[in-house]
Structure formats: structure tokens, C-alpha cells
Amino acid sequence: MTRTGAKRQQLLDAGADEVIATAEEDVPARVRALTDGQGARVIFDPVGGTALADLVTAAAHEAHLVLYGVLDRTPTPLNVVSSRESAPRQGATLLPAVTRGLRHSRELFPSRASPTRCA
């Protein structure tokens, strides 16, 4: 994934099978199309912020989403009860990665140090 289509050809030339321009495409719909409606089984997100909701929606049942960065410093909304479409898939695991200098996991889950299991 990339923010705009400007880097699309560069990424394809570098070996990417598919490229999703997040600012130009419906990410969950495109992921579903690429996965025959199943959603992504593993998602790595270095950005966080408001785009996380689209990634959660694009996740397959029992997917793993690894949040390992905070390039987008805006709050990362994750409303797990508002609607089935925007809530994490049943059994999905959100794994906030803990790396040197990264406080994002504690900001998201102040009372937890372990992965969050969405039921």
C-alpha cells in the first residue's frame, strides 16, 4: 500500500504483485477483491491513526494486525462495538509492537502489555 498512485509503478517494478493507493481507493473493498472476499490474514501497519479502521475492516476472520509505528500522530480510533462492518473480525488479534522509543502500545492500551484479542 502507498498513500497515492504516484508510486504505484515504482512499487510494481520493485516486485509488488498489487498496489493499493490508500488515498484514492476503498481499501477494504480492494482487499476483499484481491482475496476473493476473505480479507487479509496478516496486516502490518507502520502508520496507525485514522487509517487503522480501514485496515481492521479489511482483515479476515482471525487475522493478525501488527501495529508497529505511529507515522500518523492523530488518535487511532478503534470502536469495536459501533457496527459489524467497522468492528474487528471475530477472533482477530491486534498486536501493538513494542520497539525502542515507541510508546504507541501504551497509548492505545494503557492497562495492557499483551496483545488484544477481539472476540
Phi, psi and omega in degrees: 000149176216159184295311182234166180287355182301329181263002185307305184296323178300317179291321176296317178296332180278356175118359178294137176284321180219153177226129177249123176269104190297330180278349186243349185231158173280101187302308180301320180294318180293318178297317178299320179296320181285341184244024180053039176083358184279329186090170182279134180279327179225130180230129174250125183236111177269002188257309185072214179065205186290338181290344181300324181300320178295321180292321178296318179294329180279353184285146175282168173300133182060035177283166174241124178244117181256114178262108186237018179201169179224052179297327175262111184277359177290158179304145180261097182285138176212084180272106185272001181238355187291314179201156180296325183294322183262353181277154177301147178297146180303130179085358180292151179241127175259118183248095175286120182282143178251115178232165181306126178081001182259115179257003187302321180300316179291328178293321180285318187229074186298336182260005183230145174246351184253170178302153179260124179262123180265119182254000000 
